[in-house]
Amino acid sequence: MQEAGRPLRVEQVDLDAPASGEVLVRLRAAGVCRSDLHAVDGEWRRPTPIVLGHEGAGQVAALGAGVTGLAVGDHVVLTWLPPCGQCRSCRAGRTFLCSASSAATHLPPDGTARVHRMDGTDLFQYSGIGTLSGASVVPAAACVPVPREVPFTVAALIGCGAATGWGAVVNTAAVTSGQSVVVVGCGGVGLSAVMAAAAAGATPVVAVDVQPDKLAAAVELGATHAALAEPGWPQEVRQLTDGVDVGFDCIGDPAVIGGLFEVVVPGGAVVLVGMTAQGVTIPVDGYRMPDAGFRLLGSAYGSCVAERDFPRIAGLFLDGALPLDRLVSHRIGLAEVPEALAEMRAGRRLRSVVTWSADSSRAGRPGSGPGSS
């Protein structure tokens, strides 16, 4: 992305060898996520020029000095929030709230670029990992090993969408058996939340979306009811459920958040999973909020600790409890990313995933040193 609002383009770039504490990862799959769309549309400010992508998985191709716990050939999921390990949140075990992660600068921890245009221009990497590329140099803390049996397309989703939706249910809201749930927005994040709620024994589980095909997918994945996101949807949800215990906004829409406060019962919780454009405020009734004992919860990265929760999610997939492969609706190449973003903007598709074959990237072959990606 040269800058927000301008057409994206595919370029050949130079990629440095990994420095101390870094890993060269050959990407095998990368999801196209709404966070990429927020950047492209200018709703979130990101430094440019930047290699997009923050949801990916691949194989370790080379290790920088001092890296332990990883080996060349390992299958890894990349976390877009590699923890610093030293800030207050990290010390408290809340790495998903790390305040000093290199993700904030979209550069490696030392502040210098690892990716360069062929003319030498430095490039940022989205969240410091830039997964919409054949290979990437990332902090070792960004790499979480997963079993080889997990397909790369599924592993990529674990890195963002699946963890965010699943974690919002399991970690942030701690949904328990018998609680009632509504999930608004049935893309990759929302459907992951639906699956997690169903697996937790929540009932009823109501899915809300503007697209009938997404609602059909939600029902197949565990929702007990579905409602079109038309005017009056909160009243329909209340008729279906007599109110719910927990409502999840998986879009980032102030109107949706306001609707959820019409749906949750006294003492219930509204969980913000999707994110609005920067600077947008949300409606909260200063009287009803305390009077009804409502809770408003922000869910950062599904409150997931990557090294703990990514393998757990992978295990649930392998056990059949989380059929994350059902979320991959389109396998695409890099050149098709703009189309995938346009489809997402229109509310269509579940998840588009860019895939690379095992020999499609010349970068990062063990022993190759710097390369191109």
Secondary structure by P-SEA (a helix, b strand, c coil): ccccccbbbbbbbbbbcccccbbbbbcccccccaaaaaaaaccccccccccccccccccccccccccccccccbbbbbbccccccccccccccccccccccccccccccccccccccccbbbbbccccccccccbbbbcccccccccccccaaaaaaaacaaaaaaaaaccccccccccccccccccaaaaaaaaaaaaaccccbbbbcccaaaaaaaaaaccccccccccaaaaaaaaacccccbbbbccccaaaaaaaaacccccbbbbbcccccccbbbbbccccccccbbbbbbbccccccccccaaaaaaaaaaccccccccccccccccaaaaaaaaaaaccccbbbbbbccccccccccccccccc
